[in-house]
Amino acid sequence: MSAENIISTAIVKSFSEKFISGLKLDVAIVGGGPSALVAAHDLAKAGLKTAIFERKLSPGGGTWGGGMLFNEVVVQDEALNILDDFNITHKPLSDAKGYHTLDSVEMASGLIFGALKAGAKIFNSISVEDLVFKDGKVNGLVINWTAIERLGLHVDPLTVIAENVIDGTGHPSEILNLAVKKAKIKLSTPTGDIIGEKPMWVENGEASTVENTREYFPNLYACGMSANNVMGGYRMGPIFGGMLMSGRKVADLIIHKEK
Ligand code: 48H
């Protein structure tokens, strides 16, 4: 075999094995933002078969760019233990107790690396376009290459079967939107529908992100900004403790869920 042939065959074989093992999961996570990466890390560490499906080439969601492309973010005391679990460096602010800064590129890359090393799989450049919904139950995801989505090619998707689905799609809550609009699911919100994100209020938004992280329909969860959007929480800008704690909470809910 030529080197060219060895390389191409190795990639296709190895990817196929990984992809096939990702088609039946304990937990399928849509979106690879910070909350999803923490969730994937914790779930995989607990022994659950977990994969993230991320639309973009780079997982990490809104972490890379810090605040307005100043590539630093802020995290508060309560979330430092999560950064420490991923070995991500942080430094306290000298003029405001309880807050810390960290390099947003280190945070994005550290969370990705940590989730993978814990045993989660990450499939990038794949978009989730629908749910598998059988007999009134959420059974998994409908996926396609982002390139196909972007080019508008008429190509049928494939499916992922999963015991649990997490919407980690950030501000738009794409999966819960699909659940409401296409599956006609009534979410466990005051209206049964998505309430919609409110403007900026940092302390409130940080607390409500964690509070709103929960199961919105049997086996269908939301974390991060998606959870906040569903319940009408405030946004908080480039502070990330709430996202990290939300990821930890959703993993904990699934790990300790009664069968
Ligand atoms: C595959 C998808 C799909 C899809 C979307 O927004 P994220 O960074 O996620 P969170 O909620 O963990 O973090 C939110 C944070 O980054 C943020 O925006 C904050 C704190 N904002 C505050 C403010 O005031 O603005 O990442 C979501 C990811 C992205 O990478 C998307 O590409 C991906 O989900 N995604 N992937 N299929 N249908 N929809």
Boltz pocket constraint, residues with backbone or C-beta under 6 A from the ligand:
constraints:
  - pocket:
      binder: B
      contacts: [[A, 30], [A, 31], [A, 32], [A, 33], [A, 34], [A, 35], [A, 36], [A, 53], [A, 54], [A, 55], [A, 56], [A, 58], [A, 59], [A, 60], [A, 61], [A, 62], [A, 63], [A, 126], [A, 127], [A, 128], [A, 129], [A, 168], [A, 169], [A, 170], [A, 171], [A, 174], [A, 223], [A, 224], [A, 225], [A, 226], [A, 235], [A, 236], [A, 237], [A, 238], [A, 239], [A, 240], [A, 243]]
      max_distance: 6.0
